Amino acid sequence: MNDAIQTARTASAAAGSPLVSVEKIQKIFVETGTRIELFRDLDFTIASGEFVAIKGASGVGKSTLLHILGMLDRPTSGRVLFKGKDTNGLSDKSLSAIRNGELGFVFQFHHLLPDLTVKENVLMPKRIAGGLRRADEERALELIRMVGMDHRLKHLPAELSGGERQRIALARALINNPGILLCDEPSGNLDVKNSEHLHALLLDLNQRLSVAILVVTHDLSLAALARRVFMMEGGGLRQERG
């Protein structure tokens, strides 16, 4: 077994207390009069320090589950718990505070602001939260160095490659020191070489920062880094490893 993969699994095995959980959740959509049930009675928990992957065919609900775990969407029924607290009764303002302060998101497309430099993009969540401190700028520089982009501080997104943009999106997701990164096909828009670089970076951050990582992905090489791997099918999750 690859040493890096073994190290990742060993680190995840020592994971801490539950961060985000769902209990008996169901998600139903109605489109053009047709009722679509993505999943039902679904239970899932990710704990601090873990590296977990969810695989599955397109359209089975992987991204929807990630959005529910990240409190970007609500289940039709069931409970979502954050650090053991039921979030179903929380206001949108309270949920937003959890998302902004406790969770990090990385999507297939980087969503960088085109008129801002690398450094300004990474600092944007801090600006939204209400202002910058010197410590925030130092944190941004540290993260930009960590993802290997400190030579691009003043560049705009249009001046970066796809892999470089995604590394900056990753640094931005970490600026508020979240306990967990929720990654939706993070390498889905990259070529093989850049995908490999991003995967190695996620593994390194999981180990170095002890940040929990949940990826939903079609990429088997990315899923192989996770200690626990699930397949989503038939409205539920089947654990394949861990």
C-alpha positions in Angstrom: 0.0 0.0 0.0 1.2 3.5 -0.8 2.8 5.0 2.4 0.9 8.3 2.0 -2.4 6.5 1.8 -1.5 4.4 4.9 -0.5 7.5 6.8 -3.8 9.2 5.9 -5.8 6.2 7.1 -3.8 6.0 10.4 -4.4 9.7 11.1 -8.1 9.4 10.3 -8.3 6.4 12.6 -7.5 8.6 15.5 -10.4 11.0 14.6 -12.0 12.9 17.3 -15.6 13.7 18.3 -18.4 14.0 15.7 -18.5 17.3 13.8 -21.5 17.0 11.5 -24.1 14.2 11.5 -27.4 13.5 9.8 -30.0 11.2 11.3 -32.8 9.5 9.3 -32.8 12.3 6.6 -35.0 12.2 3.5 -34.8 14.5 0.5 -37.6 14.8 -2.0 -37.8 17.0 -5.1 -40.8 17.5 -7.3 -40.0 18.3 -10.9 -42.6 18.8 -13.6 -45.1 17.0 -11.5 -42.8 14.0 -10.8 -41.8 13.1 -7.2 -38.1 12.3 -6.9 -36.8 10.8 -3.7 -33.0 11.0 -3.6 -32.5 9.3 -0.2 -34.4 8.2 2.8 -33.6 7.2 6.4 -30.0 8.1 5.7 -27.5 8.3 8.6 -24.0 9.6 8.3 -21.4 11.2 10.6 -18.0 12.7 10.0 -15.7 13.3 13.0 -12.8 15.8 13.5 -9.6 14.8 11.7 -11.3 12.3 9.4 -10.8 11.9 5.6 -14.0 10.5 4.1 -15.1 9.9 0.5 -18.5 9.4 -1.0 -18.7 7.9 -4.5 -21.7 7.3 -6.7 -23.2 7.8 -10.2 -24.3 11.2 -11.3 -27.7 12.2 -10.0 -27.9 9.9 -7.0 -27.7 12.8 -4.5 -24.0 13.1 -3.5 -23.9 16.8 -3.9 -27.3 17.3 -2.3 -26.1 15.3 0.8 -22.9 17.5 0.9 -25.1 20.6 0.7 -27.3 19.4 3.6 -24.2 18.5 5.7 -22.9 22.0 4.9 -26.3 23.6 5.8 -26.7 25.1 2.3 -29.9 23.0 2.0 -32.3 21.4 4.3 -33.6 17.9 4.3 -37.3 17.1 3.7 -37.3 15.3 7.0 -34.7 14.1 9.6 -32.1 15.9 11.6 -28.8 17.6 10.9 -26.5 18.0 13.9 -23.4 20.2 14.2 -21.2 19.2 17.1 -24.1 17.3 18.6 -26.6 20.2 18.4 -29.7 19.9 16.3 -29.6 22.6 13.6 -33.2 22.2 12.3 -34.6 25.0 14.4 -31.8 27.5 13.8 -32.5 30.6 11.8 -30.8 31.3 8.4 -28.6 33.9 10.2 -27.4 31.3 12.7 -26.8 28.7 10.0 -24.9 31.3 8.0 -22.7 32.0 11.0 -21.8 28.3 11.3 -21.1 28.0 7.5 -18.9 31.1 7.5 -17.0 30.4 10.8 -16.9 26.6 11.1 -17.1 25.1 7.6 -15.0 25.3 4.4 -16.3 24.6 0.9 -14.4 23.6 -2.2 -16.5 23.1 -5.4 -15.6 21.8 -8.9 -15.5 25.4 -10.1 -13.3 27.8 -8.1 -15.7 30.8 -7.9 -12.9 33.2 -7.4 -13.8 36.9 -7.9 -12.2 37.9 -11.2 -11.2 41.5 -10.3 -9.5 40.5 -7.0 -5.9 39.3 -6.7 -4.9 36.0 -5.2 -4.4 37.5 -1.8 -7.6 39.5 -1.9 -9.6 36.4 -2.9 -8.3 34.4 0.0 -9.1 37.3 2.4 -12.6 37.8 1.1 -14.4 35.6 3.8 -12.7 37.7 6.4 -14.0 40.9 4.8 -17.5 39.5 4.7 -17.2 38.6 8.4 -16.6 42.3 9.2 -13.1 43.5 8.7 -9.5 42.6 8.5 -6.8 42.4 11.2 -3.1 42.0 10.8 -3.4 38.4 12.0 -5.8 37.7 9.1 -3.4 38.9 6.5 -0.6 36.8 8.1 -3.0 33.8 8.1 -3.8 34.4 4.4 -0.1 34.5 3.5 0.6 31.3 5.5 -2.2 29.5 3.6 -1.1 30.8 0.2 2.4 29.6 0.9 1.0 26.2 2.1 -0.7 25.7 -1.2 2.4 26.7 -3.1 1.1 30.0 -4.5 3.1 32.7 -2.7 4.7 33.6 -6.0 1.3 34.6 -7.4 0.1 37.0 -4.7 -0.8 39.9 -7.0 -2.1 37.9 -9.9 -5.7 37.9 -11.0 -7.6 34.6 -11.5 -7.5 35.0 -15.3 -3.7 34.9 -15.1 -3.7 31.5 -13.3 -4.0 28.0 -14.6 -7.0 25.8 -13.6 -5.0 24.0 -11.0 -3.7 27.2 -9.5 -7.1 28.7 -9.2 -8.3 25.6 -7.4 -5.4 25.8 -5.0 -6.4 29.4 -4.2 -10.0 28.4 -3.7 -8.7 25.8 -1.2 -6.7 28.4 0.7 -9.8 30.7 0.8 -11.8 27.8 2.2 -9.3 27.5 5.1 -9.0 31.2 6.0 -11.5 30.9 8.9 -9.8 27.8 10.3 -12.7 25.5 9.7 -13.0 22.1 11.4 -14.1 20.5 8.2 -13.7 20.9 4.4 -16.6 19.9 2.3 -15.3 19.2 -1.2 -17.7 18.6 -4.2 -15.7 17.1 -7.1 -12.7 19.3 -6.3 -10.6 18.0 -9.1 -13.5 17.4 -11.6 -12.5 20.3 -13.8 -8.7 19.5 -13.8 -6.4 17.4 -15.9 -4.6 14.4 -14.5 -1.4 16.2 -13.4 -3.3 19.0 -11.7 -5.7 16.5 -10.1 -2.8 14.6 -8.6 -1.3 17.8 -7.2 -4.6 18.8 -5.6 -5.2 15.4 -4.1 -1.7 15.4 -2.6 -2.4 18.9 -1.2 -5.7 17.7 0.4 -3.9 14.8 2.0 -1.2 17.1 3.3 -3.7 19.6 4.8 -5.7 16.8 6.4 -2.5 15.6 8.2 -0.8 19.0 8.9 -3.9 20.9 10.0 -6.0 18.0 11.3 -8.9 19.4 9.3 -11.6 16.9 8.5 -12.2 16.4 4.8 -15.3 15.0 3.1 -15.1 14.6 -0.7 -17.8 13.6 -3.0 -16.1 12.4 -6.2 -16.0 10.2 -9.2 -12.2 10.1 -9.0 -11.1 6.7 -7.7 -7.6 8.0 -7.0 -8.9 10.7 -4.7 -11.3 8.3 -3.0 -8.3 6.0 -2.3 -6.8 8.5 0.0 -9.8 8.4 2.4 -9.9 6.1 5.4 -13.7 5.6 5.1 -15.3 5.3 1.6 -19.0 5.1 0.9 -21.0 4.3 -2.2 -24.3 6.2 -2.6 -26.9 4.1 -4.3 -30.5 3.1 -4.0 -31.3 6.0 -1.7 -28.7 5.1 0.9 -25.0 4.8 1.7 -23.1 1.6 1.5 -19.7 1.6 3.3 -17.0 0.1 1.2 -14.0 0.7 3.5 -13.2 1.9 7.0 
